[in-house]
């Protein structure tokens, strides 16, 4: 697309959003009262601009700060409260932990060692990349994980091409390893609350809507980590045993490449050790938070406090640089300059989404929509299935974060109207939003690997459709049978 056509598409998208907003305001097709109609017009504008990417998503997320006070929907301080939701600081702490892991190359060491342990035949290399990518994506963003694994995968493909004796399909191997990185990044992210932005967006909404809800880091992992691992195993089977078998046997050159990359890293540096200790302590506190709180009354931990303690520790703890190079000044593990790489826009996006959801709810629009949808289903299991199917295919063409922000209040009101636990519809909706696999624009990892040139659209669509179907089945079953045992609002 040329620069001129891009500008034209942007202008059309902006005008279309304004046109939809004005139509909702002046025509009032749903016949709602005046304040609700104004909120609906703002929502129409934001959702249209999000879907069409008329402006950067974080910029669109700032609209409530301007339009809500301007249109007398709410005061500025009320509109701004969503941008200071505790869950935003939870994700900020998770971002900073990810920055530290990446800054000191701990992520690369973990990935290379997992590949070394799995072996170097074609199938085992793919399995190694799936496991390494999935594990890292539990703690880093799916986009950062894909960007980190991408050059390693390209190096392995290059070595396999140069040293292959003709005993297998290099084309299938290259295709599979690229698809595996993208899909494993998405799947691994659902295992923890901080693993992918939609999880954080939904938990932020639930904690504000139901302050006493039993959704913490540990309960999320108990449900979603087994689901994530099962999906990763299904991904391996679908890729290498069914759709694109490569039949490449173990190769000494690939073993040598992995071994040399690990040797280049050298032993664990002091900084890596300290990041690893902070990471382990943070994960331990997240997992045992409820036990610690029950055992004493001096203080009460929650997931956000733990994430911020982790972030503060990274800025306080020295990196130990002087021990490695006497000429360098010792600095902290993280310096403030490192945060320039952080996705601040995602935090603004969460804030705007929470502010919009609050306005929709206060105007009574969410309750009305949930009640209207409730008339179409009398079966809880079918409703969970329908929500999962709609979400996973809609997320192929819509930002998964924006999707969760918009639909979290809707499915919550629908669940209440059906006299169901809101989590029973909200959790599958959130998980499905991260499993889009058919199109390059479905998630950033899909777009990154598609740009490699090893994947044709027909391959991604074929593999993605199968993974979508598997995800729908497993998410629906896990949510219906296991979720009520682990969480409730």
MARDRENKOL-694531 format. One record per residue (C-alpha): y, z, x. Coordinates in steps of 0.02 Angstrom, whole numbers, padded with zeros to 5 digits, always signed. Each point is the difference from the previous one (the first is absolute). Layout:
YZX...
//
This chain:
+00000+00000+00000+00169-00052+00071+00148+00118+00015+00090-00091-00141-00148+00014-00119-00019+00185+00044+00181+00031-00046-00022-00096-00163-00156+00100-00044+00093+00162+00037+00147-00048-00113-00119-00051-00141-00095+00165+00017+00161+00102-00005+00065-00094-00152-00167+00013-00090-00001+00189+00024+00176+00014-00069-00044-00115-00147-00154+00105-00046+00103+00159+00013+00138-00068-00112-00128-00064-00125-00082+00171-00012+00169+00084-00020+00082-00113-00131-00154-00057-00098-00092+00167+00007-00167-00083-00043-00093+00166-00012+00127+00080-00116+00026+00157+00105+00152+00115-00010+00156-00037+00103-00032+00107+00156-00182-00055+00010+00058-00180-00015+00115+00021+00152-00143+00075+00102-00113-00143-00053+00130-00127+00057+00012+00082+00172-00190+00008+00011-00012-00186-00044+00125-00041+00138-00089+00105+00132-00176-00057-00043+00051-00184-00003+00086+00013+00169-00149+00095+00070-00127-00128-00061+00103-00152+00054+00058+00084+00162+00179-00052-00039+00061+00140+00114-00092+00115+00121-00097+00126-00103+00087+00155+00074+00168-00079-00045-00055-00024-00181-00058+00182+00001+00181+00055+00026+00057-00072-00167-00028+00162-00100+00129+00088+00110+00130-00127-00056-00052-00055-00175-00057+00166-00077+00168+00089+00023+00097-00161-00035-00089-00029-00167+00004+00186-00044-00190+00010+00003+00003+00154+00112+00115+00087+00123-00006-00049+00184-00083+00163+00056-00138-00022-00129-00028-00182+00052-00002+00051+00184-00127+00141-00023-00144-00125+00004+00047-00049+00178-00029+00180+00058-00171+00020-00081-00116+00105+00112-00128-00139+00007+00126-00110+00093+00004+00130+00139-00191+00006-00001-00004-00185+00037+00139+00016+00129-00105+00128+00095-00150-00116-00010+00107-00144+00066+00055+00105+00149-00180+00049+00041-00045-00185-00005+00145-00041+00117-00060+00128+00127-00179-00064-00005+00063-00177+00026+00131+00045+00132-00128+00079+00116-00136-00133-00029-00122+00122-00078-00033-00125-00140-00055-00135+00122-00117+00120+00092-00083+00052-00164-00022-00181-00056-00073-00064+00164-00122+00144+00015-00065-00024-00177-00032-00185+00038-00086+00049+00163-00114+00122-00092-00050-00124-00136-00059-00134+00122+00051-00179+00037-00108-00116-00106+00101-00098-00129-00048+00112-00144+00026+00161+00098+00172-00054+00061+00053-00031-00179-00072+00170-00050+00095+00081+00143+00165-00078-00054-00031+00051-00181-00035+00181+00050+00143+00011+00126+00126-00081-00118-00055+00104-00149+00007+00163+00099+00173-00035+00070+00067-00058-00168-00041+00171-00074+00143+00071+00105+00112-00149+00043+00075-00126-00121-00112-00148-00040+00130-00120+00071+00015+00094+00166-00189+00010+00014-00020-00187-00027+00137-00040+00126-00086+00110+00128-00176-00071-00026+00057-00181-00014+00028-00037+00188-00162+00091+00045-00095-00111-00122+00082-00157+00069-00055+00051+00177-00179+00027-00057-00004-00168-00091+00066-00086+00156-00135+00078+00111-00136-00042-00127+00057-00182-00004-00001-00015+00190-00169+00083+00026-00098-00050-00154-00162-00092+00039-00004-00088-00167-00113+00128-00085+00101+00030-00157+00159-00044-00093+00162+00043+00092+00099-00065-00150-00084+00125-00117+00021+00139+00128+00186-00035+00020+00026-00011-00188-00098+00159-00033+00084+00108+00131+00173-00050-00064-00043+00033-00183-00085+00163+00050+00158+00066+00084+00109-00033-00153-00123+00065-00129-00050+00153+00102+00185+00045+00023+00024-00003-00188-00163+00091-00039+00020+00133+00135+00173+00042-00066-00066+00062-00167-00100+00140+00084+00150+00117+00025+00162+00034-00093+00105-00062+00147-00110-00150+00038+00096-00126-00106+00168+00003-00091-00070-00017-00179-00096+00164+00022+00158+00092+00049+00101-00081-00140-00126+00056-00132-00019+00177+00068+00189+00016+00002+00007-00045-00184-00145+00117-00048+00071+00149+00095+00166-00021-00088-00077-00029-00171-00134+00137+00013+00055+00133+00127-00165+00095-00013-00114-00150+00025-00154+00023+00109+00027-00154+00109+00010+00050+00182-00047-00082+00164-00178+00069+00000-00043-00041-00181+00064-00178+00026-00110-00019+00156-00153+00070-00089+00014-00138-00130+00073-00146+00097-00074+00013+00175-00181-00029-00061+00066-00142-00110+00092-00075+00149-00155+00011+00113-00109-00080-00133+00125-00142-00021+00004-00025+00189-00190-00015+00004+00006-00122-00146+00132-00099+00095-00116-00012+00152-00147-00058-00106+00102-00128-00098+00082-00073+00156-00144-00012+00126-00158+00004-00104+00050-00103-00151+00154-00112+00010+00031-00037+00184-00151+00043+00111+00036-00034+00184-00172+00034+00081+00081+00031+00171-00104+00108+00116+00062+00133+00121+00106-00070+00140+00034+00074+00173+00174-00078+00012+00057+00089-00157-00071+00164+00064+00098-00028+00160+00163-00035-00095-00013+00161-00101-00049+00099+00156+00146-00070+00100+00124+00037-00140-00059+00181-00004+00009+00012+00191+00179-00066-00006+00047+00144-00115-00065+00125+00128-00039+00181-00042+00086+00089-00144+00180+00034+00051+00080+00169-00028+00106-00074-00141-00154-00074-00085-00089+00167+00008+00149+00089-00078+00017-00130-00138-00187+00017-00034+00013+00190-00011+00147-00010-00122-00092-00132-00102-00158+00107-00010+00099+00156-00046+00095-00094-00136-00160-00071-00075-00080+00173+00008+00147+00079-00093-00001-00136-00133-00187+00024-00027+00001+00191-00002+00169+00030-00083-00072+00076-00159-00113+00118+00099+00146+00059+00109+00112+00028-00152-00134+00099-00091-00037+00107+00153+00177+00071+00019+00164+00023-00093+00123-00006+00145+00037-00186-00018-00057-00149-00103-00038-00168+00076+00006-00167-00089-00033-00176+00061+00184-00041+00026+00034+00157+00102-00151-00038+00110+00060-00180+00028+00174+00061+00049-00073+00133+00116-00097-00140+00083+00157-00105+00019+00100+00145+00071-00140+00038+00123+00004-00179+00064+00187+00016+00037-00017+00174+00077-00157-00024+00107+00036-00077+00172-00095-00159+00040-00049+00058+00175+00074-00153+00084+00046+00099+00157-00183+00036+00030-00033-00187+00011+00159-00060+00085+00109+00121+00094+00152-00116-00008+00009-00003-00190+00083+00135-00102-00118+00088-00118+00035-00044-00182-00078+00048-00164-00149-00090-00075+00122-00080-00123+00184-00031+00034+00121-00042-00140+00016-00177+00066-00183-00028-00042+00038+00018-00185+00093-00166+00004-00173-00076-00023-00034+00103-00154-00007-00080-00173+00152+00090-00071+00011-00132-00136-00164+00060-00075+00075+00174-00023+00148-00076-00093-00120-00102-00104-00093+00158-00053+00164+00084-00044+00060-00145-00108-00169-00010-00087-00002+00186-00039+00179-00008-00064-00040-00150-00112-00160+00081-00066+00097+00159-00041+00131-00098-00098-00132-00098-00096-00087+00161-00044+00158+00093-00051+00047-00144-00114-00169+00012-00088-00051-00178+00048-00157+00051+00094-00065+00103-00143+00029-00144-00122-00089-00124+00112-00149+00114+00026-00015+00030-00187+00008-00187-00034-00138-00039+00127-00111+00142-00063-00035-00092-00163-00098-00133+00094-00137+00114+00069-00107+00140-00067-00119+00006+00149+00054+00095+00158-00119-00089+00120+00055-00172-00062+00182+00051+00023-00031+00055+00181-00086-00167+00032+00140-00100-00081+00136+00092+00097-00095-00031+00164-00028-00185-00036+00181-00032-00053+00071+00095+00150-00107-00082+00134+00038-00178-00056+00184+00035-00035+00020+00070+00176-00049-00171+00069+00173-00063-00048+00104+00160-00011+00043+00132+00130-00128+00139-00019+00132+00135+00029+00115-00069-00134-00149-00020-00114-00051+00182+00014+00180+00058-00020+00018-00100-00161-00171+00035-00077-00029+00183+00047+00104+00063-00148-00078-00130-00116-00182+00046+00034+00045+00185-00005+00073-00016-00174-00148-00108-00052-00122+00134+00060+00095+00136-00093-00003-00106-00159-00188-00021+00020-00019+00187+00036-00068-00037+00176+00042+00079+00167+00142-00109+00068-00085-00007+00170-00148-00090-00079+00109-00154-00024+00129+00030+00137-00117+00018+00149-00099-00161-00033+00164-00091-00031+00065+00061+00169-00159-00038+00097-00018-00173-00076+00179-00043+00051-00053+00012+00184-00154-00111-00015+00078-00171-00029-00105-00120+00104+00016-00177-00069+00172-00062+00054+00105+00012+00160+00146+00075-00096-00111+00136-00075+00034+00123+00142+00088-00012+00171-00168+00009+00094-00061-00152-00098+00155-00097+00052-00015+00052+00183-00180-00059+00023+00027-00158-00104+00132-00052+00126-00134-00001+00138-00060-00174-00053-00182+00054-00008+00002+00026-00189+00015-00133-00135+00064+00049-00171-00166-00045-00081-00090+00123+00116+00120+00142-00039-00008-00036-00187-00190-00006+00000-00025+00159+00104+00144+00087-00089-00068-00033-00173-00167+00078+00047+00083+00151+00082+00114+00019-00153-00152+00005-00115-00089+00127+00111+00158+00105+00009+00021-00003-00189-00180+00059-00027+00005+00139+00130+00175+00063-00042-00043+00007-00186-00165+00093+00029+00072+00123+00127+00150+00036-00112-00101+00023-00159-00142+00106+00069+00070+00092+00152+00188+00016-00025-00013+00130-00141-00104+00112+00116+00132-00001+00139+00173-00016-00077+00097+00035-00158+00181+00018-00050
//
